[in-house]
């Protein structure tokens, strides 16, 4: 069973680069304080690292 990561959008991507907005969107986050669970894969980790300043991450 793959490990899961809970990701919450805590800061708005408004005012940041287009690529960062697209990354937040690709993670499945559309609204502030929205949380999602993703599998802990290298691809997801890379996306999270790119916009870590906008997110709150908790491992489960």
CHARMM internal coordinates of N, CA and C (Angstrom, degrees):
IC EDIT
DIST 1 N 1 CA 1.4578
DIST 1 CA 1 C 1.5255
ANGL 1 N 1 CA 1 C 109.33
DIST 1 C 2 N 1.3200
ANGL 1 CA 1 C 2 N 115.89
DIHE 1 N 1 CA 1 C 2 N 129.99
DIST 2 N 2 CA 1.4614
ANGL 1 C 2 N 2 CA 120.68
DIHE 1 CA 1 C 2 N 2 CA -177.35
DIST 2 CA 2 C 1.5284
ANGL 2 N 2 CA 2 C 110.56
DIHE 1 C 2 N 2 CA 2 C -74.01
DIST 2 C 3 N 1.3217
ANGL 2 CA 2 C 3 N 115.45
DIHE 2 N 2 CA 2 C 3 N 144.87
DIST 3 N 3 CA 1.4662
ANGL 2 C 3 N 3 CA 119.73
DIHE 2 CA 2 C 3 N 3 CA 175.85
DIST 3 CA 3 C 1.5235
ANGL 3 N 3 CA 3 C 108.37
DIHE 2 C 3 N 3 CA 3 C -69.94
DIST 3 C 4 N 1.3073
ANGL 3 CA 3 C 4 N 115.63
DIHE 3 N 3 CA 3 C 4 N 153.83
DIST 4 N 4 CA 1.4632
ANGL 3 C 4 N 4 CA 121.92
DIHE 3 CA 3 C 4 N 4 CA -179.01
DIST 4 CA 4 C 1.5252
ANGL 4 N 4 CA 4 C 109.95
DIHE 3 C 4 N 4 CA 4 C -114.91
DIST 4 C 5 N 1.3146
ANGL 4 CA 4 C 5 N 115.27
DIHE 4 N 4 CA 4 C 5 N 151.25
DIST 5 N 5 CA 1.4595
ANGL 4 C 5 N 5 CA 122.65
DIHE 4 CA 4 C 5 N 5 CA 175.35
DIST 5 CA 5 C 1.5257
ANGL 5 N 5 CA 5 C 107.22
DIHE 4 C 5 N 5 CA 5 C -124.82
DIST 5 C 6 N 1.3267
ANGL 5 CA 5 C 6 N 116.89
DIHE 5 N 5 CA 5 C 6 N 131.01
DIST 6 N 6 CA 1.4606
ANGL 5 C 6 N 6 CA 120.89
DIHE 5 CA 5 C 6 N 6 CA 174.94
DIST 6 CA 6 C 1.5224
ANGL 6 N 6 CA 6 C 107.60
DIHE 5 C 6 N 6 CA 6 C -97.80
DIST 6 C 7 N 1.3333
ANGL 6 CA 6 C 7 N 115.33
DIHE 6 N 6 CA 6 C 7 N 125.48
DIST 7 N 7 CA 1.4610
ANGL 6 C 7 N 7 CA 122.08
DIHE 6 CA 6 C 7 N 7 CA -176.97
DIST 7 CA 7 C 1.5186
ANGL 7 N 7 CA 7 C 108.32
DIHE 6 C 7 N 7 CA 7 C -119.69
DIST 7 C 8 N 1.3417
ANGL 7 CA 7 C 8 N 116.52
DIHE 7 N 7 CA 7 C 8 N 130.41
DIST 8 N 8 CA 1.4575
ANGL 7 C 8 N 8 CA 122.45
DIHE 7 CA 7 C 8 N 8 CA 179.81
DIST 8 CA 8 C 1.5252
ANGL 8 N 8 CA 8 C 109.12
DIHE 7 C 8 N 8 CA 8 C -124.38
DIST 8 C 9 N 1.3285
ANGL 8 CA 8 C 9 N 116.33
DIHE 8 N 8 CA 8 C 9 N 132.58
DIST 9 N 9 CA 1.4648
ANGL 8 C 9 N 9 CA 121.22
DIHE 8 CA 8 C 9 N 9 CA 177.29
DIST 9 CA 9 C 1.5278
ANGL 9 N 9 CA 9 C 108.26
DIHE 8 C 9 N 9 CA 9 C -81.98
DIST 9 C 10 N 1.3357
ANGL 9 CA 9 C 10 N 117.47
DIHE 9 N 9 CA 9 C 10 N 113.86
DIST 10 N 10 CA 1.4630
ANGL 9 C 10 N 10 CA 121.00
DIHE 9 CA 9 C 10 N 10 CA -176.38
DIST 10 CA 10 C 1.5263
ANGL 10 N 10 CA 10 C 112.94
DIHE 9 C 10 N 10 CA 10 C -111.74
DIST 10 C 11 N 1.3342
ANGL 10 CA 10 C 11 N 116.88
DIHE 10 N 10 CA 10 C 11 N -11.56
DIST 11 N 11 CA 1.4603
ANGL 10 C 11 N 11 CA 120.42
DIHE 10 CA 10 C 11 N 11 CA 178.86
DIST 11 CA 11 C 1.5238
ANGL 11 N 11 CA 11 C 108.42
DIHE 10 C 11 N 11 CA 11 C -137.20
DIST 11 C 12 N 1.3082
ANGL 11 CA 11 C 12 N 117.17
DIHE 11 N 11 CA 11 C 12 N 140.78
DIST 12 N 12 CA 1.4562
ANGL 11 C 12 N 12 CA 121.79
DIHE 11 CA 11 C 12 N 12 CA -176.50
DIST 12 CA 12 C 1.5307
ANGL 12 N 12 CA 12 C 111.50
DIHE 11 C 12 N 12 CA 12 C -71.29
DIST 12 C 13 N 1.3382
ANGL 12 CA 12 C 13 N 117.07
DIHE 12 N 12 CA 12 C 13 N 140.20
DIST 13 N 13 CA 1.4640
ANGL 12 C 13 N 13 CA 120.27
DIHE 12 CA 12 C 13 N 13 CA 176.88
DIST 13 CA 13 C 1.5360
ANGL 13 N 13 CA 13 C 113.12
DIHE 12 C 13 N 13 CA 13 C -80.28
DIST 13 C 14 N 1.3189
ANGL 13 CA 13 C 14 N 117.89
DIHE 13 N 13 CA 13 C 14 N 1.97
DIST 14 N 14 CA 1.4635
ANGL 13 C 14 N 14 CA 120.85
DIHE 13 CA 13 C 14 N 14 CA 177.54
DIST 14 CA 14 C 1.5203
ANGL 14 N 14 CA 14 C 108.68
DIHE 13 C 14 N 14 CA 14 C -62.01
DIST 14 C 15 N 1.3086
ANGL 14 CA 14 C 15 N 116.51
DIHE 14 N 14 CA 14 C 15 N 132.46
DIST 15 N 15 CA 1.4540
ANGL 14 C 15 N 15 CA 121.44
DIHE 14 CA 14 C 15 N 15 CA 179.25
DIST 15 CA 15 C 1.5186
ANGL 15 N 15 CA 15 C 113.48
DIHE 14 C 15 N 15 CA 15 C 92.18
DIST 15 C 16 N 1.3318
ANGL 15 CA 15 C 16 N 117.40
DIHE 15 N 15 CA 15 C 16 N -2.46
DIST 16 N 16 CA 1.4599
ANGL 15 C 16 N 16 CA 121.36
DIHE 15 CA 15 C 16 N 16 CA 177.20
DIST 16 CA 16 C 1.5256
ANGL 16 N 16 CA 16 C 109.66
DIHE 15 C 16 N 16 CA 16 C -103.13
DIST 16 C 17 N 1.3126
ANGL 16 CA 16 C 17 N 116.49
DIHE 16 N 16 CA 16 C 17 N 170.62
DIST 17 N 17 CA 1.4623
ANGL 16 C 17 N 17 CA 121.32
DIHE 16 CA 16 C 17 N 17 CA -178.31
DIST 17 CA 17 C 1.5272
ANGL 17 N 17 CA 17 C 111.71
DIHE 16 C 17 N 17 CA 17 C -58.60
DIST 17 C 18 N 1.3272
ANGL 17 CA 17 C 18 N 114.69
DIHE 17 N 17 CA 17 C 18 N 153.18
DIST 18 N 18 CA 1.4551
ANGL 17 C 18 N 18 CA 120.96
DIHE 17 CA 17 C 18 N 18 CA 179.33
DIST 18 CA 18 C 1.5239
ANGL 18 N 18 CA 18 C 111.54
DIHE 17 C 18 N 18 CA 18 C -57.10
DIST 18 C 19 N 1.3279
ANGL 18 CA 18 C 19 N 115.93
DIHE 18 N 18 CA 18 C 19 N -39.37
DIST 19 N 19 CA 1.4655
ANGL 18 C 19 N 19 CA 119.98
DIHE 18 CA 18 C 19 N 19 CA -177.58
DIST 19 CA 19 C 1.5318
ANGL 19 N 19 CA 19 C 111.19
DIHE 18 C 19 N 19 CA 19 C -65.01
DIST 19 C 20 N 1.3371
ANGL 19 CA 19 C 20 N 116.93
DIHE 19 N 19 CA 19 C 20 N -33.18
DIST 20 N 20 CA 1.4614
ANGL 19 C 20 N 20 CA 119.84
DIHE 19 CA 19 C 20 N 20 CA 178.09
DIST 20 CA 20 C 1.5245
ANGL 20 N 20 CA 20 C 110.59
DIHE 19 C 20 N 20 CA 20 C -71.90
DIST 20 C 21 N 1.3188
ANGL 20 CA 20 C 21 N 116.84
DIHE 20 N 20 CA 20 C 21 N -39.02
DIST 21 N 21 CA 1.4662
ANGL 20 C 21 N 21 CA 120.44
DIHE 20 CA 20 C 21 N 21 CA 175.88
DIST 21 CA 21 C 1.5252
ANGL 21 N 21 CA 21 C 109.84
DIHE 20 C 21 N 21 CA 21 C -61.84
DIST 21 C 22 N 1.3297
ANGL 21 CA 21 C 22 N 116.22
DIHE 21 N 21 CA 21 C 22 N -42.04
DIST 22 N 22 CA 1.4608
ANGL 21 C 22 N 22 CA 121.07
DIHE 21 CA 21 C 22 N 22 CA -179.80
DIST 22 CA 22 C 1.5256
ANGL 22 N 22 CA 22 C 111.33
DIHE 21 C 22 N 22 CA 22 C -65.65
DIST 22 C 23 N 1.3143
ANGL 22 CA 22 C 23 N 117.02
DIHE 22 N 22 CA 22 C 23 N -35.60
DIST 23 N 23 CA 1.4672
ANGL 22 C 23 N 23 CA 120.95
DIHE 22 CA 22 C 23 N 23 CA 179.04
DIST 23 CA 23 C 1.5248
ANGL 23 N 23 CA 23 C 110.44
DIHE 22 C 23 N 23 CA 23 C -66.96
DIST 23 C 24 N 1.3246
ANGL 23 CA 23 C 24 N 117.21
DIHE 23 N 23 CA 23 C 24 N -43.46
DIST 24 N 24 CA 1.4722
ANGL 23 C 24 N 24 CA 121.30
DIHE 23 CA 23 C 24 N 24 CA 177.94
DIST 24 CA 24 C 1.5260
ANGL 24 N 24 CA 24 C 108.77
DIHE 23 C 24 N 24 CA 24 C -60.63
DIST 24 C 25 N 1.3132
ANGL 24 CA 24 C 25 N 116.24
DIHE 24 N 24 CA 24 C 25 N -42.95
DIST 25 N 25 CA 1.4621
ANGL 24 C 25 N 25 CA 122.06
DIHE 24 CA 24 C 25 N 25 CA 179.68
DIST 25 CA 25 C 1.5305
ANGL 25 N 25 CA 25 C 110.88
DIHE 24 C 25 N 25 CA 25 C -64.41
DIST 25 C 26 N 1.3366
ANGL 25 CA 25 C 26 N 116.34
DIHE 25 N 25 CA 25 C 26 N -41.71
DIST 26 N 26 CA 1.4702
ANGL 25 C 26 N 26 CA 121.44
DIHE 25 CA 25 C 26 N 26 CA -179.34
DIST 26 CA 26 C 1.5272
ANGL 26 N 26 CA 26 C 111.68
DIHE 25 C 26 N 26 CA 26 C -66.52
DIST 26 C 27 N 1.3181
ANGL 26 CA 26 C 27 N 116.82
DIHE 26 N 26 CA 26 C 27 N -27.86
DIST 27 N 27 CA 1.4680
ANGL 26 C 27 N 27 CA 120.35
DIHE 26 CA 26 C 27 N 27 CA 175.33
DIST 27 CA 27 C 1.5329
ANGL 27 N 27 CA 27 C 111.40
DIHE 26 C 27 N 27 CA 27 C -71.65
DIST 27 C 28 N 1.3338
ANGL 27 CA 27 C 28 N 116.12
DIHE 27 N 27 CA 27 C 28 N -15.96
DIST 28 N 28 CA 1.4594
ANGL 27 C 28 N 28 CA 120.20
DIHE 27 CA 27 C 28 N 28 CA 179.08
DIST 28 CA 28 C 1.5107
ANGL 28 N 28 CA 28 C 113.49
DIHE 27 C 28 N 28 CA 28 C 99.19
DIST 28 C 29 N 1.3227
ANGL 28 CA 28 C 29 N 116.86
DIHE 28 N 28 CA 28 C 29 N 13.52
DIST 29 N 29 CA 1.4660
ANGL 28 C 29 N 29 CA 121.43
DIHE 28 CA 28 C 29 N 29 CA -179.02
DIST 29 CA 29 C 1.5235
ANGL 29 N 29 CA 29 C 109.54
DIHE 28 C 29 N 29 CA 29 C -98.96
DIST 29 C 30 N 1.3304
ANGL 29 CA 29 C 30 N 116.81
DIHE 29 N 29 CA 29 C 30 N 123.94
DIST 30 N 30 CA 1.4561
ANGL 29 C 30 N 30 CA 120.82
DIHE 29 CA 29 C 30 N 30 CA -178.61
DIST 30 CA 30 C 1.5278
ANGL 30 N 30 CA 30 C 112.87
DIHE 29 C 30 N 30 CA 30 C -121.96
DIST 30 C 31 N 1.3371
ANGL 30 CA 30 C 31 N 117.39
DIHE 30 N 30 CA 30 C 31 N -22.08
DIST 31 N 31 CA 1.4620
ANGL 30 C 31 N 31 CA 120.85
DIHE 30 CA 30 C 31 N 31 CA -176.43
DIST 31 CA 31 C 1.5241
ANGL 31 N 31 CA 31 C 110.41
DIHE 30 C 31 N 31 CA 31 C -128.81
DIST 31 C 32 N 1.3077
ANGL 31 CA 31 C 32 N 115.85
DIHE 31 N 31 CA 31 C 32 N 154.51
DIST 32 N 32 CA 1.4603
ANGL 31 C 32 N 32 CA 121.38
DIHE 31 CA 31 C 32 N 32 CA 176.23
DIST 32 CA 32 C 1.5230
ANGL 32 N 32 CA 32 C 109.69
DIHE 31 C 32 N 32 CA 32 C -62.44
DIST 32 C 33 N 1.3084
ANGL 32 CA 32 C 33 N 116.22
DIHE 32 N 32 CA 32 C 33 N 144.55
DIST 33 N 33 CA 1.4650
ANGL 32 C 33 N 33 CA 124.73
DIHE 32 CA 32 C 33 N 33 CA 179.28
DIST 33 CA 33 C 1.5255
ANGL 33 N 33 CA 33 C 113.32
DIHE 32 C 33 N 33 CA 33 C 66.51
DIST 33 C 34 N 1.3092
ANGL 33 CA 33 C 34 N 117.83
DIHE 33 N 33 CA 33 C 34 N 9.43
DIST 34 N 34 CA 1.4568
ANGL 33 C 34 N 34 CA 121.29
DIHE 33 CA 33 C 34 N 34 CA 176.67
DIST 34 CA 34 C 1.5260
ANGL 34 N 34 CA 34 C 109.20
DIHE 33 C 34 N 34 CA 34 C -78.40
DIST 34 C 35 N 1.3120
ANGL 34 CA 34 C 35 N 117.25
DIHE 34 N 34 CA 34 C 35 N 137.51
DIST 35 N 35 CA 1.4590
ANGL 34 C 35 N 35 CA 122.43
DIHE 34 CA 34 C 35 N 35 CA 178.91
DIST 35 CA 35 C 1.5140
ANGL 35 N 35 CA 35 C 110.27
DIHE 34 C 35 N 35 CA 35 C -117.28
DIST 35 C 36 N 1.3223
ANGL 35 CA 35 C 36 N 115.19
DIHE 35 N 35 CA 35 C 36 N 145.60
DIST 36 N 36 CA 1.4577
ANGL 35 C 36 N 36 CA 121.50
DIHE 35 CA 35 C 36 N 36 CA 175.65
DIST 36 CA 36 C 1.5123
ANGL 36 N 36 CA 36 C 108.49
DIHE 35 C 36 N 36 CA 36 C -136.85
DIST 36 C 37 N 1.3131
ANGL 36 CA 36 C 37 N 116.48
DIHE 36 N 36 CA 36 C 37 N 159.22
DIST 37 N 37 CA 1.4593
ANGL 36 C 37 N 37 CA 121.72
DIHE 36 CA 36 C 37 N 37 CA 173.95
DIST 37 CA 37 C 1.5136
ANGL 37 N 37 CA 37 C 108.09
DIHE 36 C 37 N 37 CA 37 C -113.86
DIST 37 C 38 N 1.3123
ANGL 37 CA 37 C 38 N 116.35
DIHE 37 N 37 CA 37 C 38 N 130.21
DIST 38 N 38 CA 1.4595
ANGL 37 C 38 N 38 CA 122.44
DIHE 37 CA 37 C 38 N 38 CA 178.84
DIST 38 CA 38 C 1.5126
ANGL 38 N 38 CA 38 C 108.93
DIHE 37 C 38 N 38 CA 38 C -125.56
DIST 38 C 39 N 1.3393
ANGL 38 CA 38 C 39 N 116.28
DIHE 38 N 38 CA 38 C 39 N 153.83
DIST 39 N 39 CA 1.4603
ANGL 38 C 39 N 39 CA 120.71
DIHE 38 CA 38 C 39 N 39 CA 172.22
DIST 39 CA 39 C 1.5131
ANGL 39 N 39 CA 39 C 108.99
DIHE 38 C 39 N 39 CA 39 C -68.18
DIST 39 C 40 N 1.3102
ANGL 39 CA 39 C 40 N 116.50
DIHE 39 N 39 CA 39 C 40 N 146.08
DIST 40 N 40 CA 1.4672
ANGL 39 C 40 N 40 CA 122.26
DIHE 39 CA 39 C 40 N 40 CA -179.20
DIST 40 CA 40 C 1.5279
ANGL 40 N 40 CA 40 C 108.90
DIHE 39 C 40 N 40 CA 40 C -83.22
DIST 40 C 41 N 1.3404
ANGL 40 CA 40 C 41 N 115.86
DIHE 40 N 40 CA 40 C 41 N 87.58
DIST 41 N 41 CA 1.4632
ANGL 40 C 41 N 41 CA 121.53
DIHE 40 CA 40 C 41 N 41 CA 178.68
DIST 41 CA 41 C 1.5237
ANGL 41 N 41 CA 41 C 108.90
DIHE 40 C 41 N 41 CA 41 C -118.43
DIST 41 C 42 N 1.3235
ANGL 41 CA 41 C 42 N 117.90
DIHE 41 N 41 CA 41 C 42 N 160.71
DIST 42 N 42 CA 1.4704
ANGL 41 C 42 N 42 CA 120.11
DIHE 41 CA 41 C 42 N 42 CA 178.27
DIST 42 CA 42 C 1.5339
ANGL 42 N 42 CA 42 C 112.91
DIHE 41 C 42 N 42 CA 42 C -59.15
DIST 42 C 43 N 1.3277
ANGL 42 CA 42 C 43 N 117.30
DIHE 42 N 42 CA 42 C 43 N -35.53
DIST 43 N 43 CA 1.4672
ANGL 42 C 43 N 43 CA 120.52
DIHE 42 CA 42 C 43 N 43 CA 179.75
DIST 43 CA 43 C 1.5284
ANGL 43 N 43 CA 43 C 111.17
DIHE 42 C 43 N 43 CA 43 C -64.85
DIST 43 C 44 N 1.3151
ANGL 43 CA 43 C 44 N 116.16
DIHE 43 N 43 CA 43 C 44 N -44.95
DIST 44 N 44 CA 1.4716
ANGL 43 C 44 N 44 CA 120.80
DIHE 43 CA 43 C 44 N 44 CA 179.67
DIST 44 CA 44 C 1.5262
ANGL 44 N 44 CA 44 C 109.73
DIHE 43 C 44 N 44 CA 44 C -67.39
DIST 44 C 45 N 1.3331
ANGL 44 CA 44 C 45 N 117.20
DIHE 44 N 44 CA 44 C 45 N -40.76
DIST 45 N 45 CA 1.4681
ANGL 44 C 45 N 45 CA 120.93
DIHE 44 CA 44 C 45 N 45 CA 177.86
DIST 45 CA 45 C 1.5320
ANGL 45 N 45 CA 45 C 110.89
DIHE 44 C 45 N 45 CA 45 C -59.42
DIST 45 C 46 N 1.3246
ANGL 45 CA 45 C 46 N 117.17
DIHE 45 N 45 CA 45 C 46 N -39.86
DIST 46 N 46 CA 1.4624
ANGL 45 C 46 N 46 CA 121.41
DIHE 45 CA 45 C 46 N 46 CA 178.76
DIST 46 CA 46 C 1.5185
ANGL 46 N 46 CA 46 C 111.69
DIHE 45 C 46 N 46 CA 46 C -65.09
DIST 46 C 47 N 1.3305
ANGL 46 CA 46 C 47 N 116.46
DIHE 46 N 46 CA 46 C 47 N -41.39
DIST 47 N 47 CA 1.4649
ANGL 46 C 47 N 47 CA 120.58
DIHE 46 CA 46 C 47 N 47 CA 178.30
DIST 47 CA 47 C 1.5248
ANGL 47 N 47 CA 47 C 110.49
DIHE 46 C 47 N 47 CA 47 C -64.37
DIST 47 C 48 N 1.3229
ANGL 47 CA 47 C 48 N 116.05
DIHE 47 N 47 CA 47 C 48 N -42.02
DIST 48 N 48 CA 1.4607
ANGL 47 C 48 N 48 CA 120.70
DIHE 47 CA 47 C 48 N 48 CA 179.65
DIST 48 CA 48 C 1.5258
ANGL 48 N 48 CA 48 C 110.53
DIHE 47 C 48 N 48 CA 48 C -65.18
DIST 48 C 49 N 1.3188
ANGL 48 CA 48 C 49 N 117.00
DIHE 48 N 48 CA 48 C 49 N -39.95
DIST 49 N 49 CA 1.4698
ANGL 48 C 49 N 49 CA 120.76
DIHE 48 CA 48 C 49 N 49 CA -179.75
DIST 49 CA 49 C 1.5241
ANGL 49 N 49 CA 49 C 111.32
DIHE 48 C 49 N 49 CA 49 C -63.13
DIST 49 C 50 N 1.3250
ANGL 49 CA 49 C 50 N 116.90
DIHE 49 N 49 CA 49 C 50 N -34.17
DIST 50 N 50 CA 1.4647
ANGL 49 C 50 N 50 CA 121.44
DIHE 49 CA 49 C 50 N 50 CA -178.21
DIST 50 CA 50 C 1.5340
ANGL 50 N 50 CA 50 C 112.19
DIHE 49 C 50 N 50 CA 50 C -67.32
DIST 50 C 51 N 1.3324
ANGL 50 CA 50 C 51 N 116.97
DIHE 50 N 50 CA 50 C 51 N -32.40
DIST 51 N 51 CA 1.4735
ANGL 50 C 51 N 51 CA 120.48
DIHE 50 CA 50 C 51 N 51 CA -176.95
DIST 51 CA 51 C 1.5282
ANGL 51 N 51 CA 51 C 111.28
DIHE 50 C 51 N 51 CA 51 C -124.84
DIST 51 C 52 N 1.3197
ANGL 51 CA 51 C 52 N 117.21
DIHE 51 N 51 CA 51 C 52 N 30.82
DIST 52 N 52 CA 1.4733
ANGL 51 C 52 N 52 CA 121.97
DIHE 51 CA 51 C 52 N 52 CA -177.00
DIST 52 CA 52 C 1.5199
ANGL 52 N 52 CA 52 C 112.28
DIHE 51 C 52 N 52 CA 52 C -59.17
DIST 52 C 53 N 1.3393
ANGL 52 CA 52 C 53 N 117.39
DIHE 52 N 52 CA 52 C 53 N -28.86
DIST 53 N 53 CA 1.4670
ANGL 52 C 53 N 53 CA 120.95
DIHE 52 CA 52 C 53 N 53 CA -179.11
DIST 53 CA 53 C 1.5375
ANGL 53 N 53 CA 53 C 112.26
DIHE 52 C 53 N 53 CA 53 C -70.05
DIST 53 C 54 N 1.3319
ANGL 53 CA 53 C 54 N 117.43
DIHE 53 N 53 CA 53 C 54 N -11.03
DIST 54 N 54 CA 1.4557
ANGL 53 C 54 N 54 CA 121.53
DIHE 53 CA 53 C 54 N 54 CA 179.67
DIST 54 CA 54 C 1.5356
ANGL 54 N 54 CA 54 C 112.46
DIHE 53 C 54 N 54 CA 54 C -105.84
DIST 54 C 55 N 1.3244
ANGL 54 CA 54 C 55 N 115.87
DIHE 54 N 54 CA 54 C 55 N -7.38
DIST 55 N 55 CA 1.4579
ANGL 54 C 55 N 55 CA 120.92
DIHE 54 CA 54 C 55 N 55 CA -170.71
DIST 55 CA 55 C 1.5157
ANGL 55 N 55 CA 55 C 113.11
DIHE 54 C 55 N 55 CA 55 C -119.03
DIST 55 C 56 N 1.3234
ANGL 55 CA 55 C 56 N 114.56
DIHE 55 N 55 CA 55 C 56 N 161.31
DIST 56 N 56 CA 1.4645
ANGL 55 C 56 N 56 CA 122.56
DIHE 55 CA 55 C 56 N 56 CA 168.12
DIST 56 CA 56 C 1.5193
ANGL 56 N 56 CA 56 C 105.35
DIHE 55 C 56 N 56 CA 56 C -120.69
DIST 56 C 57 N 1.3307
ANGL 56 CA 56 C 57 N 116.14
DIHE 56 N 56 CA 56 C 57 N 127.51
DIST 57 N 57 CA 1.4554
ANGL 56 C 57 N 57 CA 121.11
DIHE 56 CA 56 C 57 N 57 CA -173.80
DIST 57 CA 57 C 1.5217
ANGL 57 N 57 CA 57 C 110.20
DIHE 56 C 57 N 57 CA 57 C -117.34
DIST 57 C 58 N 1.3285
ANGL 57 CA 57 C 58 N 116.23
DIHE 57 N 57 CA 57 C 58 N 135.85
DIST 58 N 58 CA 1.4670
ANGL 57 C 58 N 58 CA 120.35
DIHE 57 CA 57 C 58 N 58 CA 172.58
DIST 58 CA 58 C 1.5259
ANGL 58 N 58 CA 58 C 107.90
DIHE 57 C 58 N 58 CA 58 C -135.12
DIST 58 C 59 N 1.3160
ANGL 58 CA 58 C 59 N 115.65
DIHE 58 N 58 CA 58 C 59 N 133.81
DIST 59 N 59 CA 1.4539
ANGL 58 C 59 N 59 CA 121.19
DIHE 58 CA 58 C 59 N 59 CA 179.97
DIST 59 CA 59 C 1.5157
ANGL 59 N 59 CA 59 C 109.75
DIHE 58 C 59 N 59 CA 59 C -91.53
DIST 59 C 60 N 1.3085
ANGL 59 CA 59 C 60 N 116.50
DIHE 59 N 59 CA 59 C 60 N 141.32
DIST 60 N 60 CA 1.4620
ANGL 59 C 60 N 60 CA 120.97
DIHE 59 CA 59 C 60 N 60 CA -179.43
DIST 60 CA 60 C 1.4927
ANGL 60 N 60 CA 60 C 111.30
DIHE 59 C 60 N 60 CA 60 C -123.14
END
COOR INIT
IC SEED 1 N 1 CA 1 C
IC BUILD
